Amino acid sequence: MTPAIDAHVRLDTHPTHPSAVQAVLTGSQAHVALIALEAADWSAAATNVLVLTRIDHEESQ
């Protein structure tokens, strides 16, 4: 049996930009999730925090 990877991803809307999604990575092997998300065009915002933005219109203020 293949051992489980200790990487957890918590997705939520970005706290100040509702059209963006934020991923918070935890676990001893969070780098596995980090590599996968960066390959899918997520951008690093902080250590173990990535953001995916969709900019196709102006956000309301």
SVG drawing of the C-alpha trace seen along z (x, -y; Angstrom):
<svg xmlns="http://www.w3.org/2000/svg" viewBox="-19 -51 27 53">
<polyline fill="none" stroke="black" stroke-width="0.4" points="0.0,0.0 1.2,-3.5 1.8,-5.7 -0.4,-8.8 1.1,-12.2 0.8,-14.6 -0.3,-17.7 -3.5,-19.6 -5.0,-22.4 -7.6,-24.7 -9.4,-26.8 -11.3,-30.0 -12.2,-33.3 -9.5,-35.9 -10.2,-38.2 -10.1,-41.4 -10.7,-40.3 -13.8,-38.2 -12.9,-37.2 -9.7,-35.5 -9.3,-32.1 -6.7,-31.6 -5.1,-28.2 -3.4,-27.7 -1.1,-24.6 -0.2,-22.6 1.4,-19.3 4.9,-18.0 4.8,-17.5 3.0,-20.7 5.6,-21.3 3.9,-18.6 0.7,-20.6 2.7,-23.8 4.4,-22.4 1.1,-21.1 -0.7,-24.5 2.2,-26.5 2.1,-24.3 -1.6,-25.2 -0.8,-29.0 -1.4,-29.7 0.8,-32.5 2.7,-32.5 1.5,-35.2 3.4,-34.1 4.9,-31.0 2.5,-28.2 -0.2,-30.6 -1.1,-30.8 -3.6,-32.8 -5.5,-32.2 -7.0,-35.3 -9.5,-35.7 -9.3,-39.2 -12.0,-39.5 -13.8,-42.5 -13.4,-45.3 -14.3,-44.5 -16.9,-46.6 -15.6,-48.7"/>
</svg>
